[in-house]
Amino acid sequence: MSLLDVSQLSVKYESFTALKDVNFSVENGEFLAVLGENGSGKTTLIKAILGLKEPHSGIITWEKGIRLGYLPQHLNVQDRSFPATVKEVILTGALAYQKGFKRPTLAMHQKLDTLLADFSIAHLKHQRIGTLSGGQQQRVLLARTLMSDPDILIMDEPTSALDSSMRSTFYDLLKDLNEGGMTMMLITHDVGSASDVLDRVIYLDQTIIFDGTFADYCENAAISPYIHTHATHTHEVHK
């Protein structure tokens, strides 16, 4: 069953066409990566499907009642005096869907504690987010996103500020969530690190150049020099 259907999507910025005739669906339970060079339209695609950018033409259809989770590119809060604590930041993820008077419930606090433990950040619960490392902050932002129990988690370059060890841990977390039934859509340059968790790859260059399995992606070196570079690198990584 499709959670998302995109048909004949085109997006323009004045006279510049960022996306043209993009067509794809996201199925329930998939782990999908969208790849492409800088300027290929990846972030524009995310903005369009989230309703943050008006399409020039085309149709975007979400399954009725679906809950979306969005993890943007790493937001590094460097102000150590920023007053919000880890607990407060994560709880805001649940309050976004609460109707009426917005006050954390007992169930929200229990879920908060579960996520803190799952992501190994329970000891940071009362620390200000500005005092945390980049990797710790990213885990806090992921926990915040998961507080709303999304059906699909959309991520834009979520590991760009993480070192190789933390990237591995991060993808292990995503794999567990996906195996638990959550659908994943990942915008990334980090295809080598994500290769073990992906069901499907879309390669974007204003329009879709490739859509298929990760194994087929690695075998399609003729599509572009960029794909050839990544396919070679990925095979080397897993030797």
C-alpha positions in Angstrom: 0.0 0.0 0.0 1.4 3.4 -1.0 1.8 6.0 1.8 2.8 8.6 -0.8 2.2 9.0 -4.5 4.0 11.7 -6.6 2.8 12.2 -10.1 4.3 14.5 -12.8 5.8 16.8 -10.2 7.5 19.9 -11.4 8.9 22.7 -9.2 10.2 26.1 -10.3 12.1 29.0 -8.7 11.1 31.8 -11.0 12.5 30.8 -14.4 14.7 27.9 -13.0 13.2 24.4 -13.1 14.4 22.5 -10.0 12.3 19.4 -10.6 10.6 18.2 -13.8 8.1 15.3 -14.3 9.0 13.4 -11.1 7.0 10.2 -10.6 7.3 7.7 -7.7 5.4 6.1 -4.8 6.6 5.2 -1.3 5.2 1.9 0.0 4.4 1.1 3.5 7.5 -0.3 5.3 10.0 0.7 2.7 13.5 2.2 3.4 14.1 4.5 0.5 17.1 6.7 -0.2 17.1 9.7 -2.6 20.5 10.4 -4.0 21.9 13.1 -6.3 24.6 15.7 -6.6 24.3 19.2 -5.0 21.7 21.1 -6.9 19.9 18.0 -8.2 16.6 18.9 -6.5 16.7 16.6 -3.4 15.9 19.2 -0.8 13.3 20.8 -3.1 11.6 17.4 -3.4 11.4 17.2 0.4 10.0 20.7 0.6 7.4 19.9 -2.0 6.1 16.7 -0.5 6.0 18.3 3.0 4.0 21.2 1.6 6.7 23.8 2.2 7.1 24.6 -1.5 4.3 25.0 -4.0 4.6 22.8 -7.1 4.5 24.3 -10.5 2.5 21.3 -11.6 1.8 17.7 -10.6 0.0 15.9 -7.9 1.2 14.8 -4.4 -1.1 12.4 -2.6 -0.6 11.2 1.0 -2.6 8.3 2.5 -5.4 9.8 4.6 -4.6 10.3 8.3 -0.8 9.6 7.9 1.5 11.0 10.5 4.7 12.5 9.1 8.0 12.8 11.0 10.7 15.1 9.6 14.3 15.3 10.6 16.1 18.2 8.9 19.7 18.6 8.2 21.7 18.7 11.4 21.0 21.8 13.5 24.0 22.5 15.7 23.0 24.6 18.6 26.3 26.1 19.7 25.0 28.6 22.2 25.8 26.9 25.5 23.4 29.2 27.3 20.4 28.3 25.1 17.8 27.6 27.8 16.0 24.5 26.4 16.9 21.2 28.0 17.0 17.8 26.3 13.7 16.9 28.0 12.0 20.0 26.9 13.1 19.8 23.3 12.0 16.1 22.9 8.6 16.8 24.5 7.8 19.4 21.9 7.6 16.6 19.4 4.5 15.2 21.1 2.8 18.5 21.8 2.6 19.4 18.1 -0.2 16.8 17.6 -2.0 17.5 20.9 -5.3 19.3 20.6 -6.5 22.0 23.0 -4.3 22.9 26.0 -0.8 21.7 25.4 0.6 20.1 28.5 2.7 16.9 28.6 0.9 13.9 29.8 2.2 11.0 31.9 2.2 8.8 28.8 4.4 11.4 27.0 6.9 11.4 29.9 7.0 7.6 29.9 7.7 7.6 26.1 10.3 10.3 26.6 12.2 8.1 29.1 12.0 5.1 26.8 13.5 7.1 23.9 16.2 8.5 26.1 17.2 5.0 27.1 16.9 3.6 23.5 19.2 6.4 22.2 21.7 6.2 25.2 21.1 9.8 26.2 19.2 9.3 29.5 22.1 10.9 31.4 21.6 14.1 29.3 17.9 14.5 30.2 18.3 17.8 32.1 21.2 19.2 30.2 20.9 22.2 28.0 20.9 21.2 24.4 23.6 23.8 23.6 26.1 21.9 25.7 25.8 18.7 23.7 28.0 17.4 20.9 26.7 17.2 17.4 26.0 13.5 17.6 24.1 13.9 20.9 22.1 16.8 19.5 21.1 14.7 16.4 19.9 11.8 18.6 17.8 14.4 20.6 16.3 15.7 17.4 15.5 12.1 16.2 13.9 11.3 19.6 11.8 14.5 19.3 10.6 13.5 15.9 9.6 10.0 17.2 7.6 11.4 20.0 4.6 11.8 17.6 4.8 8.1 16.5 5.1 8.9 12.8 4.1 6.5 10.1 6.9 7.7 7.8 10.1 9.4 8.8 11.6 11.8 6.2 15.2 12.8 6.8 17.4 15.4 4.9 21.1 14.6 5.2 20.8 13.5 8.9 24.3 12.2 9.3 26.2 15.2 7.7 27.7 16.3 11.0 28.3 12.8 12.5 31.6 10.9 12.5 31.9 7.4 11.1 31.2 5.6 14.4 28.2 7.8 15.2 26.8 7.3 11.6 26.9 3.5 12.1 25.1 3.8 15.4 22.5 6.2 13.8 21.8 3.8 11.0 21.4 0.9 13.4 18.7 3.0 15.2 16.9 3.6 11.9 17.2 -0.1 10.9 15.5 -1.1 14.2 12.7 1.5 13.6 12.2 0.3 10.0 12.1 -3.3 11.1 9.4 -2.3 13.6 7.2 -1.1 10.7 8.2 2.6 10.2 8.6 3.7 6.6 11.8 5.7 5.9 12.7 8.2 3.2 16.3 9.4 3.4 18.0 12.2 1.5 21.7 11.5 1.7 25.2 11.6 0.1 26.2 8.9 2.6 25.1 5.9 0.5 28.0 3.8 1.6 27.1 3.9 5.3 23.4 3.4 4.6 23.7 0.6 2.1 23.0 -2.2 4.6 19.5 -0.8 5.5 18.2 0.4 2.1 15.4 -1.4 0.2 15.4 1.1 -2.7 17.4 3.9 -4.3 16.1 6.9 -6.3 18.8 8.9 -8.2 17.6 12.4 -8.9 18.9 15.0 -11.3 16.0 17.4 -11.7 14.0 14.2 -12.8 14.4 10.6 -11.8 17.3 9.0 -13.5 17.2 5.7 -11.6 14.7 3.9 -9.4 15.4 0.4 -8.1 17.2 -1.7 -5.6 20.6 -0.8 -4.1 22.2 -3.8 -5.8 20.9 -2.7 -9.2 22.0 0.9 -8.4 25.6 -0.3 -7.9 25.5 -2.2 -11.2 24.3 0.8 -13.2 27.6 2.6 -13.5 26.7 3.6 -17.1 23.9 6.0 -15.8 26.4 8.7 -14.8 30.0 9.1 -13.7 28.6 10.1 -10.3 26.9 6.8 -9.8 30.0 5.0 -11.0 32.0 6.7 -8.3 29.6 5.8 -5.6 29.1 2.2 -6.8 32.9 1.7 -6.8 33.3 3.3 -3.4 30.4 1.2 -1.9 31.9 -2.1 -3.2 35.2 -1.1 -1.7 33.6 -0.3 1.6 32.1 -3.8 1.9 35.1 -5.8 0.8 
